[in-house]
Amino acid sequence: MMQPVKLDYLVVGHVTRDLVGDSFTLGGTVTYSSHTARALGTRVGVVTSTDAELDLSGVFNGIALARSESADTTTFENVYRDGRRRQIIHSHANILTPDMIPANWRPAIVHVGPIARECDISLSDAFDSAFLGVTPQGWMRRWDADGQVFYGEWEDADKWLAQADAVVLSDEDVCDNKDLIMSYASRTRLLVVTHGVVGYTIYYEGNSEDFEAEDVTQVDPTGAGDIFATLFFVALNRGNDPWLAARFANCVAACSVTRPGLRGVPGPEEIARCQAFLSCAGE
């Protein structure tokens, strides 16, 4: 019998190839979130699918990796203009299902983070005792024959919203549809909607409150929402209330946009600074 492997944080979703000119960087929620969770000093696992040729050596050092081989790796091209993102998807890896998760993994927090509709609905029932955090942006993406990505309805929203302990999405994910945001908020325990450089809104126990973003010079917003969500989920699971957890996540995530790509993942010193700031603020 295999010995149980206890994980503090498990992320499920596709590692992506993000095209930048003639080269690419690795991205996806699992990449940004797992690196952020590792910076918090947690034991981290990733469940993903890529083609066999994608070299992940050195990328997930210190992170348990369960990779299912696929014919392709999910590949995106992101174009930013006037603060908005236009996406093209060039290829897509396999759908992720519970049988791809090692049977002996025992996560305390599970973060389901699809980026291209890859997380199957059966995953919602796969983690009975774990804290379930959801970043649903990938379920709200569709693409045409040319790979142009556009908004689509979150088809399994009812199930995921009911199961989740916390949900984080951006107003861009829902095309700034405030009625839809309110509908989601009424159907889940805790919802945070991020607004980029403007800030974020918390919906909890029938109330909502707006908060401003940190004043920083933005270089690259890629991954900032994933970093925020990871910090938020961990802080909640450690017993912080939603308001303090979000302030901590916002403080650290603000640093991420001042650096490009995975260089934006926070280091332990940034995490410690924000923890100290919030401790002083709470006294």
DRENPA-3360 file (N, C-alpha, C; in nm, 2 decimals, always signed):
BEGIN
1 = MMQPVKLD = +0.08/-0.12/+0.00/+0.00/+0.00/+0.00/+0.09/+0.13/+0.00 ~ +0.05/+0.22/-0.08/+0.12/+0.35/-0.09/+0.10/+0.43/+0.03 ~ +0.20/+0.49/+0.09/+0.19/+0.58/+0.20/+0.12/+0.71/+0.15 ~ +0.03/+0.77/+0.24/-0.03/+0.89/+0.20/+0.07/+1.01/+0.19 ~ +0.05/+1.09/+0.09/+0.13/+1.21/+0.07/+0.05/+1.33/+0.10 ~ +0.08/+1.40/+0.21/+0.01/+1.51/+0.26/+0.05/+1.64/+0.19 ~ -0.04/+1.71/+0.12/-0.01/+1.83/+0.06/-0.09/+1.94/+0.12 ~ -0.02/+2.06/+0.13/-0.09/+2.18/+0.18/-0.18/+2.24/+0.07;
9 = YLVVGHVT = -0.13/+2.23/-0.05/-0.20/+2.30/-0.16/-0.18/+2.22/-0.29 ~ -0.30/+2.19/-0.35/-0.30/+2.12/-0.48/-0.37/+2.21/-0.58 ~ -0.30/+2.22/-0.70/-0.36/+2.30/-0.81/-0.39/+2.21/-0.93 ~ -0.51/+2.22/-0.98/-0.55/+2.14/-1.10/-0.58/+2.23/-1.22 ~ -0.51/+2.20/-1.33/-0.53/+2.28/-1.45/-0.42/+2.26/-1.55 ~ -0.43/+2.32/-1.66/-0.33/+2.31/-1.76/-0.21/+2.40/-1.75 ~ -0.09/+2.35/-1.76/+0.03/+2.43/-1.78/+0.02/+2.47/-1.93 ~ +0.05/+2.60/-1.95/+0.03/+2.65/-2.09/+0.17/+2.70/-2.15;
17 = RDLVGDSF = +0.17/+2.69/-2.28/+0.28/+2.76/-2.35/+0.22/+2.90/-2.39 ~ +0.28/+3.01/-2.34/+0.23/+3.14/-2.37/+0.33/+3.20/-2.47 ~ +0.28/+3.22/-2.59/+0.37/+3.27/-2.70/+0.40/+3.41/-2.68 ~ +0.53/+3.44/-2.69/+0.58/+3.58/-2.69/+0.68/+3.59/-2.81 ~ +0.63/+3.65/-2.91/+0.71/+3.66/-3.03/+0.74/+3.52/-3.09 ~ +0.87/+3.50/-3.11/+0.91/+3.37/-3.17/+0.94/+3.26/-3.06 ~ +0.92/+3.30/-2.93/+0.95/+3.21/-2.82/+0.83/+3.20/-2.74 ~ +0.84/+3.13/-2.62/+0.73/+3.11/-2.53/+0.78/+3.11/-2.39;
25 = TLGGTVTY = +0.68/+3.14/-2.30/+0.71/+3.11/-2.16/+0.60/+3.02/-2.11 ~ +0.63/+2.95/-2.00/+0.53/+2.87/-1.93/+0.43/+2.95/-1.85 ~ +0.31/+2.92/-1.86/+0.21/+2.99/-1.78/+0.09/+2.90/-1.74 ~ -0.02/+2.96/-1.72/-0.14/+2.89/-1.67/-0.15/+2.91/-1.52 ~ -0.27/+2.89/-1.47/-0.30/+2.91/-1.33/-0.21/+2.81/-1.25 ~ -0.19/+2.69/-1.29/-0.12/+2.59/-1.21/+0.03/+2.64/-1.19 ~ +0.08/+2.71/-1.29/+0.22/+2.75/-1.28/+0.23/+2.87/-1.18 ~ +0.15/+2.97/-1.20/+0.16/+3.08/-1.11/+0.12/+3.05/-0.97;
33 = SSHTARAL = +0.01/+2.97/-0.96/-0.04/+2.94/-0.82/+0.05/+2.85/-0.75 ~ +0.11/+2.75/-0.81/+0.20/+2.65/-0.74/+0.32/+2.72/-0.70 ~ +0.38/+2.81/-0.78/+0.50/+2.88/-0.74/+0.47/+2.98/-0.62 ~ +0.35/+3.04/-0.62/+0.32/+3.13/-0.51/+0.30/+3.05/-0.39 ~ +0.23/+2.94/-0.39/+0.21/+2.85/-0.28/+0.34/+2.80/-0.22 ~ +0.43/+2.77/-0.31/+0.57/+2.73/-0.26/+0.64/+2.84/-0.19 ~ +0.62/+2.96/-0.24/+0.68/+3.08/-0.17/+0.63/+3.10/-0.03 ~ +0.51/+3.05/-0.01/+0.45/+3.06/+0.13/+0.50/+2.95/+0.22;
41 = GTRVGVVT = +0.58/+2.86/+0.17/+0.64/+2.75/+0.25/+0.55/+2.63/+0.26 ~ +0.45/+2.62/+0.17/+0.36/+2.50/+0.18/+0.41/+2.39/+0.09 ~ +0.36/+2.27/+0.12/+0.39/+2.15/+0.04/+0.28/+2.15/-0.08 ~ +0.33/+2.16/-0.20/+0.25/+2.19/-0.32/+0.25/+2.07/-0.42 ~ +0.13/+2.05/-0.48/+0.12/+1.95/-0.58/+0.05/+2.01/-0.70 ~ +0.07/+1.96/-0.82/+0.01/+2.00/-0.95/-0.04/+1.88/-1.02 ~ -0.16/+1.89/-1.07/-0.22/+1.79/-1.17/-0.24/+1.86/-1.30 ~ -0.18/+1.81/-1.41/-0.19/+1.88/-1.54/-0.18/+1.78/-1.65;
49 = STDAELDL = -0.18/+1.84/-1.77/-0.16/+1.76/-1.89/-0.09/+1.84/-2.00 ~ +0.01/+1.78/-2.05/+0.09/+1.85/-2.16/+0.14/+1.74/-2.26 ~ +0.20/+1.78/-2.37/+0.26/+1.68/-2.46/+0.39/+1.64/-2.39 ~ +0.44/+1.52/-2.44/+0.56/+1.46/-2.37/+0.68/+1.54/-2.40 ~ +0.68/+1.62/-2.50/+0.81/+1.70/-2.54/+0.83/+1.82/-2.45 ~ +0.72/+1.87/-2.39/+0.74/+1.99/-2.31/+0.83/+1.97/-2.19 ~ +0.93/+2.04/-2.19/+1.03/+2.03/-2.08/+0.99/+2.10/-1.95 ~ +0.96/+2.03/-1.85/+0.92/+2.09/-1.72/+1.03/+2.08/-1.62;
57 = SGVFNGIA = +1.14/+2.03/-1.66/+1.25/+2.01/-1.56/+1.30/+2.15/-1.51 ~ +1.31/+2.16/-1.39/+1.35/+2.29/-1.33/+1.24/+2.39/-1.30 ~ +1.12/+2.37/-1.37/+1.01/+2.46/-1.35/+0.93/+2.43/-1.22 ~ +0.92/+2.30/-1.19/+0.84/+2.26/-1.07/+0.93/+2.20/-0.97 ~ +1.05/+2.25/-0.95/+1.13/+2.20/-0.84/+1.07/+2.22/-0.71 ~ +1.07/+2.11/-0.63/+1.01/+2.12/-0.49/+0.86/+2.11/-0.50 ~ +0.80/+2.08/-0.61/+0.65/+2.07/-0.63/+0.62/+1.93/-0.68 ~ +0.53/+1.86/-0.62/+0.49/+1.73/-0.66/+0.41/+1.74/-0.79;
65 = LARSESAD = +0.44/+1.67/-0.90/+0.39/+1.69/-1.03/+0.32/+1.56/-1.08 ~ +0.20/+1.56/-1.11/+0.13/+1.45/-1.18/+0.09/+1.50/-1.32 ~ +0.16/+1.45/-1.42/+0.14/+1.50/-1.55/+0.08/+1.39/-1.64 ~ -0.03/+1.41/-1.70/-0.09/+1.32/-1.79/-0.05/+1.36/-1.93 ~ +0.00/+1.26/-2.01/+0.06/+1.29/-2.14/-0.06/+1.31/-2.24 ~ -0.04/+1.42/-2.32/-0.14/+1.46/-2.42/-0.07/+1.47/-2.56 ~ -0.15/+1.47/-2.66/-0.09/+1.49/-2.79/-0.04/+1.64/-2.81 ~ -0.11/+1.73/-2.74/-0.07/+1.87/-2.75/-0.06/+1.93/-2.61;
73 = TTTFENVY = +0.00/+2.05/-2.61/+0.01/+2.13/-2.49/-0.08/+2.25/-2.52 ~ -0.16/+2.29/-2.42/-0.25/+2.41/-2.44/-0.16/+2.54/-2.46 ~ -0.18/+2.60/-2.57/-0.09/+2.71/-2.61/-0.18/+2.84/-2.64 ~ -0.14/+2.95/-2.57/-0.21/+3.07/-2.59/-0.12/+3.18/-2.64 ~ -0.18/+3.27/-2.71/-0.12/+3.40/-2.75/-0.20/+3.51/-2.69 ~ -0.13/+3.59/-2.61/-0.20/+3.70/-2.54/-0.15/+3.83/-2.60 ~ -0.25/+3.92/-2.63/-0.22/+4.05/-2.68/-0.29/+4.15/-2.60 ~ -0.21/+4.24/-2.53/-0.27/+4.34/-2.44/-0.28/+4.48/-2.52;
81 = RDGRRRQI = -0.39/+4.54/-2.51/-0.41/+4.67/-2.57/-0.51/+4.75/-2.48 ~ -0.47/+4.87/-2.44/-0.55/+4.96/-2.36/-0.60/+4.89/-2.23 ~ -0.51/+4.81/-2.17/-0.55/+4.74/-2.05/-0.63/+4.62/-2.06 ~ -0.67/+4.58/-2.19/-0.76/+4.47/-2.21/-0.67/+4.36/-2.28 ~ -0.72/+4.24/-2.27/-0.64/+4.12/-2.33/-0.72/+4.06/-2.44 ~ -0.66/+4.04/-2.55/-0.72/+3.96/-2.66/-0.64/+3.83/-2.67 ~ -0.71/+3.71/-2.67/-0.64/+3.58/-2.67/-0.67/+3.50/-2.79 ~ -0.57/+3.42/-2.83/-0.58/+3.32/-2.94/-0.53/+3.19/-2.88;
89 = IHSHANIL = -0.61/+3.09/-2.89/-0.57/+2.95/-2.85/-0.53/+2.87/-2.97 ~ -0.41/+2.82/-2.96/-0.35/+2.74/-3.08/-0.36/+2.59/-3.06 ~ -0.36/+2.54/-2.94/-0.38/+2.40/-2.92/-0.43/+2.37/-2.78 ~ -0.47/+2.25/-2.75/-0.54/+2.22/-2.62/-0.50/+2.08/-2.58 ~ -0.46/+2.07/-2.45/-0.43/+1.94/-2.39/-0.55/+1.86/-2.35 ~ -0.53/+1.75/-2.28/-0.64/+1.66/-2.24/-0.73/+1.72/-2.13 ~ -0.85/+1.68/-2.12/-0.94/+1.71/-2.01/-0.89/+1.64/-1.89 ~ -0.90/+1.71/-1.77/-0.85/+1.66/-1.65/-0.96/+1.60/-1.56;
97 = TPDMIPAN = -0.94/+1.48/-1.51/-1.05/+1.41/-1.44/-0.99/+1.35/-1.31 ~ -1.07/+1.31/-1.22/-1.02/+1.27/-1.09/-0.92/+1.15/-1.09 ~ -0.93/+1.06/-1.19/-0.84/+0.95/-1.20/-0.70/+0.99/-1.23 ~ -0.67/+1.11/-1.27/-0.54/+1.16/-1.30/-0.47/+1.21/-1.17 ~ -0.54/+1.21/-1.06/-0.48/+1.25/-0.93/-0.43/+1.13/-0.86 ~ -0.30/+1.13/-0.82/-0.25/+1.01/-0.74/-0.34/+0.98/-0.63 ~ -0.37/+0.85/-0.61/-0.47/+0.81/-0.51/-0.42/+0.83/-0.37 ~ -0.29/+0.85/-0.35/-0.24/+0.87/-0.21/-0.22/+1.01/-0.18;
105 = WRPAIVHV = -0.25/+1.10/-0.27/-0.24/+1.25/-0.23/-0.35/+1.29/-0.14 ~ -0.31/+1.36/-0.04/-0.41/+1.41/+0.06/-0.40/+1.56/+0.08 ~ -0.46/+1.64/-0.01/-0.45/+1.79/+0.00/-0.54/+1.85/+0.10 ~ -0.48/+1.96/+0.17/-0.56/+2.04/+0.26/-0.65/+2.14/+0.18 ~ -0.58/+2.20/+0.08/-0.65/+2.30/-0.01/-0.64/+2.25/-0.15 ~ -0.75/+2.25/-0.22/-0.75/+2.22/-0.36/-0.80/+2.34/-0.44 ~ -0.72/+2.38/-0.53/-0.74/+2.50/-0.62/-0.77/+2.45/-0.76 ~ -0.89/+2.45/-0.80/-0.93/+2.41/-0.94/-0.92/+2.54/-1.03;
113 = GPIARECD = -0.83/+2.54/-1.12/-0.80/+2.66/-1.20/-0.80/+2.64/-1.35 ~ -0.91/+2.61/-1.41/-0.91/+2.59/-1.56/-0.87/+2.72/-1.63 ~ -0.81/+2.70/-1.74/-0.78/+2.81/-1.83/-0.84/+2.79/-1.97 ~ -0.88/+2.67/-2.00/-0.94/+2.64/-2.13/-1.04/+2.53/-2.12 ~ -1.13/+2.53/-2.02/-1.24/+2.43/-2.01/-1.19/+2.29/-1.98 ~ -1.07/+2.28/-1.92/-1.01/+2.15/-1.91/-1.04/+2.07/-1.78 ~ -1.11/+2.14/-1.68/-1.14/+2.07/-1.55/-1.28/+2.01/-1.56 ~ -1.29/+1.88/-1.56/-1.42/+1.81/-1.57/-1.50/+1.84/-1.44;
121 = ISLSDAFD = -1.63/+1.84/-1.46/-1.73/+1.86/-1.35/-1.71/+1.75/-1.24 ~ -1.66/+1.63/-1.28/-1.65/+1.53/-1.18/-1.55/+1.56/-1.07 ~ -1.46/+1.66/-1.10/-1.36/+1.70/-1.00/-1.43/+1.77/-0.88 ~ -1.55/+1.82/-0.90/-1.62/+1.90/-0.79/-1.65/+1.81/-0.67 ~ -1.66/+1.67/-0.70/-1.69/+1.58/-0.59/-1.57/+1.49/-0.55 ~ -1.45/+1.53/-0.59/-1.34/+1.45/-0.57/-1.26/+1.48/-0.44 ~ -1.30/+1.58/-0.37/-1.22/+1.63/-0.25/-1.31/+1.66/-0.13 ~ -1.36/+1.56/-0.07/-1.46/+1.58/+0.03/-1.42/+1.67/+0.15;
129 = SAFLGVTP = -1.30/+1.64/+0.20/-1.25/+1.71/+0.32/-1.17/+1.83/+0.30 ~ -1.13/+1.86/+0.18/-1.04/+1.97/+0.15/-1.11/+2.10/+0.14 ~ -1.04/+2.21/+0.16/-1.09/+2.34/+0.13/-1.09/+2.35/-0.02 ~ -1.20/+2.40/-0.08/-1.20/+2.40/-0.23/-1.21/+2.55/-0.27 ~ -1.10/+2.59/-0.34/-1.10/+2.72/-0.40/-1.11/+2.71/-0.55 ~ -1.18/+2.80/-0.61/-1.21/+2.79/-0.76/-1.18/+2.93/-0.83 ~ -1.11/+2.92/-0.94/-1.09/+3.04/-1.02/-1.15/+3.00/-1.16 ~ -1.27/+3.04/-1.19/-1.34/+2.97/-1.30/-1.32/+3.03/-1.44;
137 = QGWMRRWD = -1.22/+3.12/-1.46/-1.21/+3.19/-1.59/-1.21/+3.10/-1.71 ~ -1.15/+2.98/-1.70/-1.14/+2.89/-1.81/-1.27/+2.83/-1.86 ~ -1.36/+2.82/-1.77/-1.50/+2.77/-1.80/-1.58/+2.87/-1.88 ~ -1.54/+2.99/-1.88/-1.61/+3.10/-1.95/-1.54/+3.14/-2.08 ~ -1.46/+3.05/-2.13/-1.39/+3.08/-2.26/-1.44/+2.98/-2.36 ~ -1.46/+3.04/-2.48/-1.49/+2.96/-2.60/-1.40/+3.01/-2.71 ~ -1.38/+2.94/-2.82/-1.30/+2.98/-2.92/-1.35/+2.93/-3.06 ~ -1.32/+3.01/-3.16/-1.37/+2.98/-3.29/-1.27/+2.90/-3.37;
145 = ADGQVFYG = -1.30/+2.87/-3.50/-1.21/+2.78/-3.58/-1.07/+2.84/-3.59 ~ -1.06/+2.98/-3.58/-0.93/+3.04/-3.59/-0.86/+3.06/-3.45 ~ -0.92/+3.01/-3.35/-0.86/+3.01/-3.21/-0.89/+3.14/-3.14 ~ -0.97/+3.23/-3.20/-1.01/+3.36/-3.13/-1.09/+3.33/-3.01 ~ -1.05/+3.37/-2.89/-1.12/+3.34/-2.77/-1.23/+3.44/-2.74 ~ -1.34/+3.39/-2.70/-1.45/+3.49/-2.66/-1.53/+3.43/-2.54 ~ -1.61/+3.51/-2.49/-1.68/+3.48/-2.36/-1.79/+3.38/-2.39 ~ -1.81/+3.28/-2.30/-1.92/+3.19/-2.31/-1.98/+3.16/-2.17;
153 = EWEDADKW = -2.10/+3.11/-2.16/-2.16/+3.09/-2.03/-2.09/+2.98/-1.95 ~ -2.08/+3.00/-1.82/-2.02/+2.90/-1.73/-2.13/+2.80/-1.71 ~ -2.12/+2.69/-1.78/-2.23/+2.59/-1.78/-2.26/+2.52/-1.65 ~ -2.15/+2.48/-1.58/-2.17/+2.41/-1.45/-2.16/+2.50/-1.33 ~ -2.19/+2.62/-1.35/-2.17/+2.72/-1.24/-2.24/+2.68/-1.11 ~ -2.37/+2.63/-1.12/-2.44/+2.60/-1.00/-2.37/+2.50/-0.91 ~ -2.32/+2.39/-0.97/-2.25/+2.29/-0.89/-2.12/+2.34/-0.83 ~ -2.04/+2.41/-0.91/-1.91/+2.46/-0.85/-1.94/+2.57/-0.75;
161 = LAQADAVV = -2.03/+2.66/-0.77/-2.06/+2.76/-0.67/-2.11/+2.71/-0.54 ~ -2.19/+2.60/-0.55/-2.24/+2.54/-0.43/-2.13/+2.46/-0.35 ~ -2.03/+2.40/-0.42/-1.93/+2.32/-0.36/-1.81/+2.41/-0.31 ~ -1.79/+2.52/-0.37/-1.66/+2.60/-0.34/-1.67/+2.66/-0.20 ~ -1.56/+2.67/-0.13/-1.54/+2.75/-0.01/-1.51/+2.89/-0.05 ~ -1.45/+2.92/-0.16/-1.43/+3.05/-0.21/-1.40/+3.05/-0.36 ~ -1.45/+3.16/-0.42/-1.44/+3.17/-0.57/-1.38/+3.31/-0.60 ~ -1.28/+3.31/-0.69/-1.22/+3.44/-0.73/-1.22/+3.45/-0.88;
169 = LSDEDVCD = -1.28/+3.56/-0.93/-1.28/+3.58/-1.07/-1.26/+3.73/-1.10 ~ -1.24/+3.77/-1.22/-1.22/+3.91/-1.26/-1.35/+3.96/-1.33 ~ -1.37/+4.09/-1.33/-1.48/+4.15/-1.41/-1.46/+4.12/-1.55 ~ -1.33/+4.11/-1.60/-1.31/+4.08/-1.74/-1.36/+3.94/-1.78 ~ -1.35/+3.84/-1.68/-1.40/+3.71/-1.71/-1.54/+3.70/-1.75 ~ -1.62/+3.80/-1.69/-1.77/+3.80/-1.71/-1.81/+3.92/-1.80 ~ -1.71/+3.98/-1.87/-1.74/+4.10/-1.95/-1.81/+4.21/-1.87 ~ -1.77/+4.22/-1.74/-1.82/+4.33/-1.65/-1.97/+4.32/-1.64;
177 = NKDLIMSY = -2.03/+4.20/-1.64/-2.17/+4.18/-1.63/-2.21/+4.18/-1.48 ~ -2.25/+4.30/-1.43/-2.28/+4.31/-1.28/-2.39/+4.22/-1.24 ~ -2.49/+4.21/-1.32/-2.61/+4.12/-1.28/-2.56/+3.97/-1.27 ~ -2.47/+3.93/-1.35/-2.42/+3.79/-1.34/-2.33/+3.78/-1.22 ~ -2.25/+3.88/-1.19/-2.17/+3.88/-1.07/-2.26/+3.86/-0.94 ~ -2.37/+3.94/-0.94/-2.46/+3.93/-0.82/-2.52/+3.80/-0.82 ~ -2.55/+3.74/-0.93/-2.61/+3.61/-0.93/-2.51/+3.50/-0.88 ~ -2.39/+3.51/-0.92/-2.29/+3.42/-0.87/-2.27/+3.44/-0.72;
185 = ASRTRLLV = -2.27/+3.56/-0.67/-2.25/+3.59/-0.53/-2.36/+3.53/-0.44 ~ -2.48/+3.53/-0.50/-2.59/+3.48/-0.42/-2.59/+3.33/-0.41 ~ -2.51/+3.26/-0.49/-2.51/+3.12/-0.50/-2.38/+3.05/-0.44 ~ -2.29/+3.13/-0.38/-2.17/+3.07/-0.33/-2.14/+3.14/-0.19 ~ -2.05/+3.07/-0.12/-2.02/+3.12/+0.02/-1.95/+3.25/+0.02 ~ -1.85/+3.26/-0.07/-1.76/+3.38/-0.07/-1.71/+3.40/-0.21 ~ -1.73/+3.52/-0.26/-1.68/+3.56/-0.39/-1.60/+3.68/-0.39 ~ -1.49/+3.68/-0.46/-1.41/+3.80/-0.48/-1.40/+3.83/-0.63;
193 = VTHGVVGY = -1.43/+3.95/-0.67/-1.42/+3.99/-0.80/-1.31/+4.10/-0.81 ~ -1.21/+4.07/-0.89/-1.09/+4.16/-0.90/-1.12/+4.25/-1.02 ~ -1.07/+4.38/-1.01/-1.09/+4.48/-1.11/-0.96/+4.54/-1.16 ~ -0.86/+4.46/-1.17/-0.73/+4.50/-1.22/-0.67/+4.61/-1.14 ~ -0.63/+4.72/-1.20/-0.57/+4.83/-1.13/-0.66/+4.91/-1.04 ~ -0.79/+4.88/-1.05/-0.89/+4.95/-0.97/-0.90/+4.90/-0.83 ~ -0.90/+4.76/-0.82/-0.91/+4.70/-0.69/-0.99/+4.57/-0.70 ~ -1.07/+4.55/-0.59/-1.15/+4.42/-0.59/-1.27/+4.45/-0.50;
201 = TIYYEGNS = -1.37/+4.35/-0.51/-1.49/+4.36/-0.43/-1.51/+4.22/-0.37 ~ -1.54/+4.22/-0.24/-1.57/+4.10/-0.17/-1.72/+4.09/-0.15 ~ -1.78/+3.97/-0.18/-1.92/+3.94/-0.16/-1.93/+3.83/-0.05 ~ -1.98/+3.86/+0.06/-1.98/+3.76/+0.17/-2.10/+3.78/+0.26 ~ -2.17/+3.67/+0.29/-2.29/+3.68/+0.38/-2.39/+3.79/+0.35 ~ -2.41/+3.80/+0.22/-2.51/+3.90/+0.17/-2.47/+4.04/+0.16 ~ -2.34/+4.06/+0.20/-2.29/+4.20/+0.19/-2.17/+4.21/+0.09 ~ -2.15/+4.33/+0.04/-2.03/+4.35/-0.05/-1.96/+4.47/-0.01;
209 = EDFEAEDV = -1.83/+4.47/-0.03/-1.74/+4.59/+0.00/-1.63/+4.60/-0.10 ~ -1.61/+4.72/-0.15/-1.51/+4.75/-0.25/-1.38/+4.79/-0.18 ~ -1.26/+4.75/-0.24/-1.13/+4.79/-0.19/-1.05/+4.84/-0.30 ~ -0.96/+4.93/-0.28/-0.87/+4.99/-0.38/-0.75/+4.90/-0.40 ~ -0.69/+4.90/-0.52/-0.57/+4.83/-0.54/-0.45/+4.91/-0.49 ~ -0.34/+4.84/-0.47/-0.21/+4.91/-0.43/-0.17/+5.00/-0.55 ~ -0.10/+5.11/-0.52/-0.06/+5.21/-0.62/+0.08/+5.16/-0.66 ~ +0.09/+5.09/-0.77/+0.22/+5.05/-0.83/+0.22/+5.07/-0.98;
217 = TQVDPTGA = +0.34/+5.06/-1.03/+0.36/+5.08/-1.18/+0.35/+4.94/-1.24 ~ +0.25/+4.92/-1.32/+0.22/+4.79/-1.38/+0.31/+4.76/-1.50 ~ +0.37/+4.65/-1.50/+0.46/+4.61/-1.62/+0.39/+4.49/-1.69 ~ +0.34/+4.39/-1.62/+0.28/+4.28/-1.68/+0.17/+4.22/-1.58 ~ +0.04/+4.22/-1.62/-0.06/+4.17/-1.53/-0.08/+4.02/-1.53 ~ -0.01/+3.95/-1.63/-0.03/+3.81/-1.64/+0.00/+3.74/-1.51 ~ -0.10/+3.65/-1.47/-0.08/+3.57/-1.35/-0.12/+3.64/-1.22 ~ -0.15/+3.77/-1.22/-0.17/+3.84/-1.10/-0.30/+3.79/-1.03;
225 = GDIFATLF = -0.40/+3.76/-1.11/-0.52/+3.70/-1.05/-0.50/+3.57/-0.98 ~ -0.42/+3.49/-1.04/-0.39/+3.36/-0.99/-0.31/+3.37/-0.86 ~ -0.21/+3.46/-0.86/-0.13/+3.49/-0.74/-0.22/+3.54/-0.62 ~ -0.31/+3.63/-0.65/-0.41/+3.68/-0.56/-0.49/+3.57/-0.50 ~ -0.55/+3.48/-0.59/-0.63/+3.38/-0.54/-0.56/+3.28/-0.45 ~ -0.44/+3.24/-0.49/-0.36/+3.15/-0.41/-0.34/+3.20/-0.26 ~ -0.29/+3.33/-0.26/-0.27/+3.39/-0.13/-0.40/+3.40/-0.05 ~ -0.51/+3.43/-0.11/-0.64/+3.44/-0.05/-0.68/+3.31/+0.01;
233 = FVALNRGN = -0.68/+3.20/-0.07/-0.72/+3.07/-0.03/-0.64/+3.02/+0.09 ~ -0.51/+3.04/+0.08/-0.42/+3.00/+0.19/-0.45/+3.08/+0.32 ~ -0.47/+3.21/+0.31/-0.49/+3.29/+0.43/-0.63/+3.25/+0.49 ~ -0.73/+3.23/+0.41/-0.86/+3.18/+0.46/-0.85/+3.05/+0.53 ~ -0.77/+2.96/+0.47/-0.76/+2.82/+0.53/-0.68/+2.83/+0.66 ~ -0.60/+2.93/+0.68/-0.53/+2.95/+0.80/-0.61/+3.02/+0.91 ~ -0.74/+3.05/+0.88/-0.83/+3.11/+0.98/-0.85/+3.26/+0.98 ~ -0.79/+3.32/+0.87/-0.82/+3.47/+0.86/-0.95/+3.50/+0.81;
241 = DPWLAARF = -1.01/+3.61/+0.85/-1.14/+3.64/+0.79/-1.12/+3.69/+0.65 ~ -1.23/+3.69/+0.57/-1.22/+3.73/+0.42/-1.16/+3.87/+0.40 ~ -1.18/+3.96/+0.49/-1.13/+4.10/+0.46/-0.98/+4.10/+0.48 ~ -0.93/+4.04/+0.59/-0.79/+4.04/+0.61/-0.72/+3.95/+0.51 ~ -0.78/+3.84/+0.48/-0.72/+3.75/+0.38/-0.70/+3.82/+0.24 ~ -0.80/+3.90/+0.20/-0.80/+3.97/+0.08/-0.70/+4.08/+0.08 ~ -0.69/+4.15/+0.19/-0.59/+4.26/+0.20/-0.45/+4.21/+0.19 ~ -0.42/+4.09/+0.25/-0.29/+4.03/+0.24/-0.26/+3.99/+0.10;
249 = ANCVAACS = -0.36/+3.92/+0.04/-0.35/+3.88/-0.10/-0.32/+4.00/-0.20 ~ -0.39/+4.11/-0.18/-0.38/+4.23/-0.26/-0.24/+4.29/-0.24 ~ -0.20/+4.29/-0.12/-0.07/+4.35/-0.09/+0.04/+4.28/-0.16 ~ +0.04/+4.15/-0.16/+0.15/+4.07/-0.22/+0.13/+4.07/-0.37 ~ +0.01/+4.05/-0.42/-0.02/+4.04/-0.56/+0.02/+4.17/-0.63 ~ +0.01/+4.29/-0.56/+0.04/+4.41/-0.63/+0.19/+4.42/-0.67 ~ +0.27/+4.35/-0.60/+0.42/+4.34/-0.64/+0.43/+4.26/-0.77 ~ +0.34/+4.17/-0.79/+0.36/+4.08/-0.91/+0.35/+4.15/-1.04;
257 = VTRPGLRG = +0.27/+4.25/-1.05/+0.25/+4.32/-1.18/+0.36/+4.41/-1.21 ~ +0.46/+4.43/-1.12/+0.57/+4.52/-1.15/+0.69/+4.45/-1.22 ~ +0.67/+4.31/-1.24/+0.77/+4.23/-1.31/+0.71/+4.14/-1.41 ~ +0.78/+4.11/-1.52/+0.72/+4.03/-1.63/+0.72/+3.88/-1.60 ~ +0.61/+3.82/-1.65/+0.60/+3.67/-1.64/+0.61/+3.61/-1.51 ~ +0.68/+3.50/-1.50/+0.70/+3.42/-1.37/+0.79/+3.50/-1.28 ~ +0.86/+3.60/-1.32/+0.94/+3.68/-1.23/+0.85/+3.76/-1.13 ~ +0.72/+3.77/-1.17/+0.62/+3.83/-1.08/+0.58/+3.75/-0.96;
265 = VPGPEEIA = +0.61/+3.62/-0.96/+0.57/+3.54/-0.85/+0.64/+3.59/-0.73 ~ +0.57/+3.61/-0.62/+0.63/+3.68/-0.50/+0.74/+3.59/-0.43 ~ +0.83/+3.66/-0.37/+0.93/+3.59/-0.29/+0.89/+3.59/-0.14 ~ +0.96/+3.51/-0.06/+0.93/+3.51/+0.08/+0.94/+3.65/+0.15 ~ +1.03/+3.73/+0.10/+1.05/+3.87/+0.16/+0.93/+3.95/+0.14 ~ +0.87/+3.95/+0.02/+0.75/+4.03/-0.01/+0.63/+3.98/+0.08 ~ +0.62/+3.85/+0.09/+0.51/+3.79/+0.17/+0.53/+3.83/+0.32 ~ +0.65/+3.82/+0.37/+0.68/+3.86/+0.51/+0.65/+4.01/+0.53;
273 = RCQAFLSC = +0.68/+4.10/+0.43/+0.65/+4.24/+0.45/+0.50/+4.27/+0.46 ~ +0.42/+4.20/+0.37/+0.28/+4.22/+0.38/+0.22/+4.16/+0.50 ~ +0.27/+4.05/+0.55/+0.22/+3.99/+0.67/+0.25/+4.08/+0.79 ~ +0.37/+4.14/+0.79/+0.40/+4.23/+0.90/+0.32/+4.36/+0.89 ~ +0.29/+4.41/+0.77/+0.21/+4.53/+0.76/+0.07/+4.51/+0.81 ~ +0.01/+4.40/+0.77/-0.12/+4.37/+0.82/-0.13/+4.34/+0.96 ~ -0.03/+4.28/+1.02/-0.02/+4.26/+1.17/-0.02/+4.39/+1.24 ~ +0.05/+4.49/+1.19/+0.06/+4.62/+1.25/-0.07/+4.69/+1.23;
281 = AGE = -0.13/+4.68/+1.11/-0.26/+4.74/+1.08/-0.37/+4.69/+1.17 ~ -0.36/+4.57/+1.21/-0.47/+4.51/+1.29/-0.46/+4.53/+1.44 ~ -0.34/+4.59/+1.49/-0.32/+4.62/+1.63/-0.40/+4.74/+1.67;
% end
